[in-house]
Amino acid sequence: MADDDDSTAPVQPDDGDKTASPAKLPAKLPAKLPAKERPTARYRAAALIGVLTAALGFAIAVQVRANSQSDSLSNLREDDLIGILDNQNARGDRLRQQITELEQTLRRLQDSGDRNAAARQQAEQDAAALGILLGTLPATGPGVKVTITDPDRKLTAEDLLDVVEELRGAGAEAIQFGPVRVSTSTSFTTSGGAIAIDGNVLTGPYTVFAIGDSKTLDTALNIPGGVAAATRAAGGDLVVDERDVVTITVIRSLSTPKYASPAPH
């Protein structure tokens, strides 16, 4: 469960490092790949970087399209419009920075004199990044603690899902909602008047921890007409506590695919 006790002192990330980092990395890959696997490892790593670069470019395009289709903002105050614009600009800058880093990595793989070593290093970094995103590794970094109260029990499963989606859209790299580490398969359901996340019944107040840029996450949750406003309209409240360090130790296991298998290269 996320560390909410000030007596625990997780390792402080470097000031320049604003992304989530694994609390414990997986075992390293073998020191030397068999000769017949070296080109394959290099090509796979290069292909992976290319795919991720394209995906991030597509994400920027989707964000721009989504913004163009949003509800009219003509009734908002100038300060609110500036806040929304700053939030969108921050998202775009973050995605462009990620594209630049991936392109630099691809060039390093292509130009490195020791391409096998570079491919191994990249594979280790990819394994750690995927472990954080999929929720199979602990994570630590800057972020927020969100407390949601619902005294009249008017919030629905969809309302709580909106909180997670808003955090994801703002760039949260690791999220814990109540006792559950959130992943791509996480679901909110209602049964007998109670809300459950991945089958775990939730009781208020709800606590959410998210790792990412704390200012951006705070702004996203408090956008006029957003999830904070919806919570207050239902008689509850949503409070965001920005933190220099958030540690999420809850992890989840991956299920074995029943039907899917790797396609031949």
Contacts in CASP RR format, 6 or more apart in sequence:
PFRMAT RR
TARGET T0000
AUTHOR 0000-0000-0000
METHOD contacts of the structure
MODEL  1
MADDDDSTAPVQPDDGDKTASPAKLPAKLPAKLPAKERPTARYRAAALIG
VLTAALGFAIAVQVRANSQSDSLSNLREDDLIGILDNQNARGDRLRQQIT
ELEQTLRRLQDSGDRNAAARQQAEQDAAALGILLGTLPATGPGVKVTITD
PDRKLTAEDLLDVVEELRGAGAEAIQFGPVRVSTSTSFTTSGGAIAIDGN
VLTGPYTVFAIGDSKTLDTALNIPGGVAAATRAAGGDLVVDERDVVTITV
IRSLSTPKYASPAPH
1 176 0 8 1.000
1 178 0 8 1.000
1 179 0 8 1.000
1 249 0 8 1.000
1 250 0 8 1.000
2 145 0 8 1.000
2 176 0 8 1.000
2 207 0 8 1.000
2 209 0 8 1.000
2 246 0 8 1.000
2 247 0 8 1.000
2 248 0 8 1.000
2 249 0 8 1.000
2 250 0 8 1.000
3 10 0 8 1.000
3 246 0 8 1.000
3 247 0 8 1.000
3 249 0 8 1.000
4 145 0 8 1.000
4 207 0 8 1.000
4 209 0 8 1.000
8 247 0 8 1.000
10 23 0 8 1.000
10 140 0 8 1.000
10 245 0 8 1.000
10 247 0 8 1.000
11 23 0 8 1.000
11 140 0 8 1.000
12 244 0 8 1.000
12 245 0 8 1.000
13 21 0 8 1.000
13 140 0 8 1.000
13 141 0 8 1.000
13 142 0 8 1.000
13 245 0 8 1.000
18 142 0 8 1.000
18 212 0 8 1.000
18 213 0 8 1.000
19 141 0 8 1.000
19 173 0 8 1.000
19 212 0 8 1.000
20 132 0 8 1.000
20 139 0 8 1.000
20 140 0 8 1.000
20 141 0 8 1.000
20 173 0 8 1.000
20 174 0 8 1.000
20 211 0 8 1.000
20 212 0 8 1.000
21 128 0 8 1.000
21 132 0 8 1.000
21 139 0 8 1.000
21 140 0 8 1.000
21 141 0 8 1.000
22 128 0 8 1.000
22 131 0 8 1.000
22 132 0 8 1.000
22 137 0 8 1.000
22 138 0 8 1.000
22 139 0 8 1.000
23 137 0 8 1.000
23 138 0 8 1.000
23 139 0 8 1.000
23 140 0 8 1.000
23 247 0 8 1.000
23 249 0 8 1.000
24 137 0 8 1.000
24 138 0 8 1.000
25 124 0 8 1.000
25 127 0 8 1.000
25 128 0 8 1.000
25 137 0 8 1.000
26 124 0 8 1.000
26 127 0 8 1.000
26 128 0 8 1.000
26 131 0 8 1.000
26 137 0 8 1.000
28 124 0 8 1.000
29 120 0 8 1.000
29 123 0 8 1.000
29 124 0 8 1.000
32 116 0 8 1.000
33 41 0 8 1.000
33 116 0 8 1.000
33 120 0 8 1.000
38 115 0 8 1.000
38 116 0 8 1.000
38 119 0 8 1.000
40 265 0 8 1.000
41 116 0 8 1.000
41 119 0 8 1.000
41 120 0 8 1.000
41 123 0 8 1.000
42 109 0 8 1.000
42 115 0 8 1.000
42 116 0 8 1.000
42 119 0 8 1.000
44 265 0 8 1.000
45 109 0 8 1.000
45 119 0 8 1.000
45 122 0 8 1.000
45 123 0 8 1.000
45 126 0 8 1.000
46 106 0 8 1.000
46 109 0 8 1.000
46 110 0 8 1.000
48 126 0 8 1.000
49 102 0 8 1.000
49 103 0 8 1.000
49 105 0 8 1.000
49 106 0 8 1.000
49 109 0 8 1.000
49 122 0 8 1.000
50 102 0 8 1.000
50 106 0 8 1.000
52 102 0 8 1.000
53 99 0 8 1.000
53 102 0 8 1.000
53 103 0 8 1.000
53 106 0 8 1.000
56 95 0 8 1.000
56 98 0 8 1.000
56 99 0 8 1.000
56 102 0 8 1.000
57 95 0 8 1.000
57 99 0 8 1.000
59 95 0 8 1.000
60 92 0 8 1.000
60 95 0 8 1.000
60 96 0 8 1.000
63 88 0 8 1.000
63 91 0 8 1.000
63 92 0 8 1.000
63 95 0 8 1.000
67 88 0 8 1.000
73 81 0 8 1.000
73 84 0 8 1.000
76 84 0 8 1.000
76 224 0 8 1.000
80 224 0 8 1.000
83 219 0 8 1.000
83 223 0 8 1.000
84 223 0 8 1.000
84 224 0 8 1.000
86 219 0 8 1.000
87 170 0 8 1.000
87 216 0 8 1.000
87 219 0 8 1.000
87 220 0 8 1.000
87 223 0 8 1.000
90 213 0 8 1.000
90 215 0 8 1.000
90 216 0 8 1.000
90 219 0 8 1.000
91 169 0 8 1.000
91 170 0 8 1.000
91 171 0 8 1.000
91 216 0 8 1.000
94 171 0 8 1.000
94 213 0 8 1.000
94 216 0 8 1.000
105 122 0 8 1.000
108 118 0 8 1.000
109 115 0 8 1.000
109 118 0 8 1.000
109 119 0 8 1.000
109 122 0 8 1.000
112 118 0 8 1.000
128 137 0 8 1.000
130 136 0 8 1.000
131 137 0 8 1.000
132 139 0 8 1.000
132 173 0 8 1.000
132 174 0 8 1.000
133 173 0 8 1.000
133 174 0 8 1.000
134 183 0 8 1.000
134 184 0 8 1.000
134 252 0 8 1.000
134 254 0 8 1.000
135 174 0 8 1.000
135 181 0 8 1.000
135 182 0 8 1.000
135 183 0 8 1.000
135 251 0 8 1.000
135 252 0 8 1.000
136 251 0 8 1.000
136 252 0 8 1.000
136 253 0 8 1.000
136 254 0 8 1.000
137 251 0 8 1.000
138 247 0 8 1.000
138 248 0 8 1.000
138 249 0 8 1.000
138 250 0 8 1.000
138 251 0 8 1.000
139 173 0 8 1.000
139 174 0 8 1.000
139 211 0 8 1.000
139 247 0 8 1.000
139 248 0 8 1.000
140 211 0 8 1.000
140 245 0 8 1.000
140 246 0 8 1.000
140 247 0 8 1.000
140 248 0 8 1.000
141 211 0 8 1.000
141 212 0 8 1.000
141 245 0 8 1.000
141 246 0 8 1.000
141 247 0 8 1.000
142 211 0 8 1.000
142 212 0 8 1.000
142 213 0 8 1.000
142 214 0 8 1.000
142 243 0 8 1.000
142 244 0 8 1.000
142 245 0 8 1.000
142 246 0 8 1.000
143 172 0 8 1.000
143 209 0 8 1.000
143 210 0 8 1.000
143 211 0 8 1.000
143 212 0 8 1.000
143 213 0 8 1.000
143 214 0 8 1.000
143 217 0 8 1.000
143 242 0 8 1.000
143 243 0 8 1.000
143 246 0 8 1.000
144 209 0 8 1.000
144 210 0 8 1.000
144 212 0 8 1.000
144 214 0 8 1.000
144 217 0 8 1.000
144 218 0 8 1.000
144 221 0 8 1.000
144 240 0 8 1.000
144 241 0 8 1.000
144 242 0 8 1.000
144 243 0 8 1.000
144 246 0 8 1.000
145 207 0 8 1.000
145 208 0 8 1.000
145 209 0 8 1.000
145 240 0 8 1.000
145 241 0 8 1.000
145 243 0 8 1.000
145 246 0 8 1.000
146 163 0 8 1.000
146 167 0 8 1.000
146 207 0 8 1.000
146 208 0 8 1.000
146 209 0 8 1.000
146 210 0 8 1.000
146 221 0 8 1.000
146 238 0 8 1.000
146 239 0 8 1.000
146 240 0 8 1.000
146 241 0 8 1.000
147 205 0 8 1.000
147 206 0 8 1.000
147 207 0 8 1.000
147 208 0 8 1.000
147 238 0 8 1.000
147 239 0 8 1.000
147 241 0 8 1.000
148 155 0 8 1.000
148 160 0 8 1.000
148 163 0 8 1.000
148 204 0 8 1.000
148 205 0 8 1.000
148 206 0 8 1.000
148 207 0 8 1.000
148 208 0 8 1.000
148 231 0 8 1.000
148 236 0 8 1.000
148 237 0 8 1.000
148 238 0 8 1.000
149 204 0 8 1.000
149 205 0 8 1.000
149 206 0 8 1.000
149 231 0 8 1.000
149 236 0 8 1.000
149 237 0 8 1.000
149 238 0 8 1.000
150 204 0 8 1.000
150 205 0 8 1.000
150 206 0 8 1.000
150 231 0 8 1.000
150 234 0 8 1.000
150 235 0 8 1.000
150 236 0 8 1.000
151 235 0 8 1.000
151 236 0 8 1.000
152 234 0 8 1.000
152 235 0 8 1.000
152 236 0 8 1.000
154 234 0 8 1.000
154 235 0 8 1.000
154 236 0 8 1.000
155 195 0 8 1.000
155 231 0 8 1.000
155 234 0 8 1.000
155 236 0 8 1.000
156 190 0 8 1.000
156 195 0 8 1.000
157 188 0 8 1.000
157 189 0 8 1.000
157 190 0 8 1.000
157 195 0 8 1.000
157 196 0 8 1.000
158 188 0 8 1.000
159 227 0 8 1.000
159 230 0 8 1.000
159 231 0 8 1.000
159 234 0 8 1.000
160 177 0 8 1.000
160 188 0 8 1.000
160 195 0 8 1.000
160 197 0 8 1.000
160 202 0 8 1.000
160 206 0 8 1.000
161 188 0 8 1.000
162 226 0 8 1.000
162 227 0 8 1.000
162 230 0 8 1.000
163 177 0 8 1.000
163 208 0 8 1.000
163 221 0 8 1.000
163 227 0 8 1.000
163 238 0 8 1.000
164 175 0 8 1.000
164 177 0 8 1.000
164 182 0 8 1.000
164 186 0 8 1.000
164 208 0 8 1.000
166 220 0 8 1.000
166 221 0 8 1.000
166 226 0 8 1.000
166 227 0 8 1.000
167 175 0 8 1.000
167 208 0 8 1.000
167 210 0 8 1.000
167 217 0 8 1.000
167 220 0 8 1.000
167 221 0 8 1.000
168 175 0 8 1.000
169 220 0 8 1.000
170 213 0 8 1.000
170 216 0 8 1.000
170 217 0 8 1.000
170 219 0 8 1.000
170 220 0 8 1.000
170 221 0 8 1.000
171 212 0 8 1.000
171 213 0 8 1.000
171 216 0 8 1.000
171 217 0 8 1.000
172 210 0 8 1.000
172 211 0 8 1.000
172 212 0 8 1.000
172 217 0 8 1.000
173 211 0 8 1.000
173 212 0 8 1.000
174 181 0 8 1.000
174 210 0 8 1.000
174 211 0 8 1.000
174 212 0 8 1.000
174 248 0 8 1.000
175 181 0 8 1.000
175 182 0 8 1.000
175 208 0 8 1.000
175 209 0 8 1.000
175 210 0 8 1.000
175 211 0 8 1.000
175 248 0 8 1.000
176 182 0 8 1.000
176 208 0 8 1.000
176 209 0 8 1.000
176 210 0 8 1.000
176 248 0 8 1.000
176 250 0 8 1.000
177 186 0 8 1.000
177 197 0 8 1.000
177 206 0 8 1.000
177 208 0 8 1.000
178 197 0 8 1.000
178 200 0 8 1.000
178 202 0 8 1.000
178 206 0 8 1.000
178 207 0 8 1.000
178 208 0 8 1.000
179 200 0 8 1.000
179 250 0 8 1.000
180 186 0 8 1.000
180 197 0 8 1.000
180 198 0 8 1.000
180 200 0 8 1.000
180 250 0 8 1.000
180 252 0 8 1.000
181 248 0 8 1.000
181 250 0 8 1.000
181 251 0 8 1.000
181 252 0 8 1.000
183 252 0 8 1.000
185 198 0 8 1.000
186 197 0 8 1.000
186 198 0 8 1.000
187 197 0 8 1.000
187 198 0 8 1.000
188 195 0 8 1.000
188 196 0 8 1.000
188 197 0 8 1.000
189 195 0 8 1.000
189 196 0 8 1.000
189 197 0 8 1.000
189 199 0 8 1.000
190 196 0 8 1.000
194 201 0 8 1.000
194 202 0 8 1.000
195 201 0 8 1.000
195 202 0 8 1.000
196 202 0 8 1.000
209 246 0 8 1.000
209 248 0 8 1.000
210 217 0 8 1.000
210 246 0 8 1.000
211 246 0 8 1.000
211 248 0 8 1.000
214 242 0 8 1.000
214 243 0 8 1.000
214 244 0 8 1.000
215 242 0 8 1.000
217 240 0 8 1.000
217 242 0 8 1.000
218 240 0 8 1.000
218 242 0 8 1.000
221 227 0 8 1.000
221 228 0 8 1.000
221 238 0 8 1.000
221 240 0 8 1.000
222 228 0 8 1.000
222 240 0 8 1.000
227 238 0 8 1.000
228 238 0 8 1.000
228 240 0 8 1.000
231 237 0 8 1.000
231 238 0 8 1.000
232 238 0 8 1.000
END
